[in-house]
Amino acid sequence: MKVVAFKRELQGTGASRRLRISGQTPGIIYGGAEAPVTISLDHNALYHALKKEAFHGSILDLEIDGKVQKVLLRDFQMHAYKQLVLHADFQRVDANAPIHTKVTLHFENADVSPAVKLHGATISHVTNEVEVSCLPADLPDFITVDLTNMEVGASLHSSDLKLPKGVTLITHGANLTIATSSVPAGQVSADAAATEEKK
């Protein structure tokens, strides 16, 4: 994905306010060997880009004065109640250095799992993103979580995830719970009553 930005000379609260009034969003690029650079971006383009999942977890091509740099979106601030992006932070990416970032999880095949198909269980997504380390070229848009074999009362953990080549999970020593399955309380009692009637 490509982002076009402009170098920003004026800084401070007043300058940032004037930028926002003119339809621009202030930002910064940092990291790597170069010094941090303050930038401005087209607000509407940035606002719509932020709605796309890939924008948050992909290596972006950021163009300033015709020169393109590889960056990751690291942070952004939204207005408390207006649809307004107040600021965006981007980090430069070195193609040969591993990056640490969060990747979204995509859950698949819940409807065909024994938990749902045989027992009408509900599968809860406990974690929707995980922290990974990899080279920029290996960064996946998302990681698939296959729920085909999920049983009632079972939990899926980070150690169960199938990671793409070159991607390492950062769990800080914990085996994170990714998803759990349970039968809703009302359904358990209804099933029990039905079992009693058969006796």
KAUR-V44629 format. One record per pair of residues at least 12 apart in sequence whose ideal C-beta (glycine too) atoms are under 7 Angstrom apart, sorted by the first residue. I is the first residue (numbers start at 0). J is the second residue. D is the distance in Angstrom with one decimal. If there is no record, write none. Layout:
i | j | d
I | J | D
I | J | D
//
This chain:
i | j | d
0 | 53 | 6.3
0 | 54 | 6.0
0 | 57 | 5.9
0 | 59 | 5.2
0 | 60 | 7.0
1 | 60 | 4.5
1 | 62 | 6.5
2 | 40 | 6.7
2 | 48 | 7.0
2 | 59 | 5.4
2 | 61 | 4.9
3 | 62 | 5.0
4 | 26 | 6.7
4 | 38 | 4.1
4 | 39 | 6.7
4 | 40 | 5.0
4 | 61 | 5.8
4 | 62 | 6.9
4 | 63 | 5.2
5 | 38 | 6.3
5 | 39 | 5.1
5 | 63 | 6.8
6 | 36 | 6.5
6 | 38 | 6.3
6 | 63 | 6.1
6 | 64 | 6.7
7 | 25 | 6.3
7 | 37 | 4.4
7 | 38 | 5.5
7 | 39 | 4.7
10 | 37 | 6.0
18 | 39 | 5.4
22 | 41 | 6.9
22 | 42 | 5.2
22 | 43 | 6.9
23 | 39 | 4.3
23 | 40 | 6.7
23 | 41 | 6.7
23 | 42 | 6.0
24 | 39 | 6.7
24 | 40 | 5.0
24 | 42 | 4.7
24 | 45 | 5.3
24 | 84 | 4.9
24 | 86 | 6.9
24 | 87 | 6.1
25 | 37 | 7.0
25 | 39 | 5.7
25 | 86 | 5.6
26 | 38 | 4.8
26 | 39 | 6.8
26 | 40 | 5.6
26 | 86 | 6.2
26 | 87 | 4.0
26 | 88 | 6.6
26 | 89 | 6.6
27 | 88 | 5.5
28 | 61 | 6.7
28 | 70 | 6.2
28 | 89 | 4.7
28 | 91 | 6.3
29 | 90 | 6.1
30 | 90 | 4.2
30 | 91 | 4.1
31 | 91 | 3.8
31 | 93 | 6.1
33 | 91 | 7.0
38 | 63 | 6.5
40 | 87 | 6.5
42 | 84 | 6.2
45 | 84 | 5.5
45 | 87 | 6.3
46 | 82 | 6.8
46 | 84 | 5.5
49 | 75 | 6.5
49 | 84 | 6.6
52 | 103 | 5.8
53 | 140 | 5.4
54 | 72 | 6.4
55 | 72 | 5.9
56 | 100 | 6.6
56 | 101 | 6.7
56 | 102 | 5.4
56 | 103 | 6.0
56 | 140 | 6.4
57 | 140 | 6.2
58 | 71 | 6.4
58 | 92 | 5.8
58 | 135 | 5.1
58 | 138 | 6.1
59 | 71 | 6.9
59 | 72 | 6.7
61 | 89 | 6.1
68 | 91 | 5.9
69 | 92 | 4.4
69 | 94 | 7.0
69 | 135 | 6.5
70 | 89 | 4.1
70 | 90 | 6.1
70 | 91 | 5.7
70 | 92 | 6.0
71 | 89 | 6.8
71 | 90 | 5.1
71 | 92 | 5.8
71 | 98 | 6.6
71 | 100 | 6.0
72 | 87 | 6.8
72 | 89 | 6.0
73 | 88 | 4.6
73 | 89 | 6.4
73 | 90 | 4.7
74 | 88 | 4.2
75 | 87 | 4.5
75 | 88 | 7.0
92 | 135 | 4.9
94 | 135 | 5.6
94 | 136 | 6.7
97 | 132 | 5.1
97 | 133 | 6.2
97 | 134 | 5.8
98 | 133 | 6.8
98 | 135 | 5.8
98 | 138 | 6.9
99 | 130 | 6.5
99 | 132 | 5.2
99 | 169 | 6.4
100 | 131 | 6.6
101 | 128 | 4.6
101 | 129 | 6.8
101 | 130 | 5.5
102 | 128 | 6.3
102 | 129 | 6.0
102 | 131 | 5.3
102 | 139 | 6.0
102 | 141 | 6.2
102 | 142 | 5.5
103 | 127 | 6.6
103 | 128 | 5.1
103 | 141 | 4.7
104 | 126 | 6.7
104 | 127 | 5.7
104 | 128 | 6.2
104 | 129 | 6.5
104 | 141 | 6.8
104 | 142 | 5.5
104 | 144 | 5.1
104 | 177 | 6.9
105 | 141 | 4.7
105 | 143 | 5.3
105 | 144 | 6.7
106 | 124 | 5.9
106 | 144 | 4.9
106 | 146 | 6.0
106 | 178 | 6.8
107 | 143 | 5.8
107 | 144 | 6.8
107 | 145 | 5.7
107 | 146 | 6.6
108 | 145 | 5.7
108 | 146 | 5.1
108 | 147 | 4.3
109 | 122 | 4.8
109 | 146 | 4.5
111 | 147 | 5.9
112 | 146 | 5.0
112 | 147 | 5.9
112 | 148 | 6.7
112 | 149 | 4.0
113 | 150 | 5.3
114 | 149 | 4.7
114 | 150 | 5.6
114 | 151 | 4.7
114 | 153 | 7.0
114 | 180 | 4.0
118 | 151 | 4.7
118 | 182 | 5.7
119 | 182 | 6.5
119 | 186 | 5.8
120 | 151 | 5.0
120 | 180 | 4.6
120 | 181 | 6.0
120 | 182 | 4.9
121 | 180 | 7.0
121 | 181 | 6.1
121 | 183 | 5.9
122 | 146 | 6.1
122 | 149 | 6.2
122 | 178 | 5.7
122 | 180 | 4.8
123 | 178 | 6.4
123 | 179 | 5.2
124 | 178 | 5.5
125 | 176 | 4.7
125 | 177 | 6.1
125 | 178 | 5.9
125 | 179 | 6.1
126 | 175 | 5.7
126 | 176 | 6.8
126 | 177 | 5.0
129 | 142 | 6.7
129 | 157 | 6.5
129 | 168 | 6.0
130 | 169 | 4.2
131 | 166 | 5.2
131 | 167 | 6.4
131 | 168 | 5.9
131 | 169 | 6.3
132 | 167 | 4.7
132 | 169 | 5.6
133 | 165 | 5.2
133 | 166 | 4.5
133 | 167 | 6.6
134 | 165 | 6.2
137 | 163 | 6.8
137 | 164 | 6.7
137 | 165 | 3.5
137 | 166 | 5.8
139 | 163 | 4.8
139 | 166 | 6.4
142 | 160 | 6.3
142 | 162 | 6.7
144 | 160 | 6.7
144 | 177 | 6.1
144 | 178 | 6.7
146 | 178 | 6.6
149 | 180 | 5.3
151 | 180 | 5.7
151 | 182 | 6.1
152 | 180 | 6.6
152 | 181 | 6.7
153 | 180 | 5.7
154 | 176 | 5.4
154 | 179 | 4.7
155 | 177 | 4.6
155 | 178 | 4.5
156 | 174 | 4.7
156 | 175 | 6.4
156 | 176 | 5.9
156 | 177 | 6.1
157 | 170 | 5.3
157 | 174 | 5.8
157 | 175 | 4.1
157 | 177 | 6.1
158 | 174 | 5.1
160 | 177 | 6.9
//
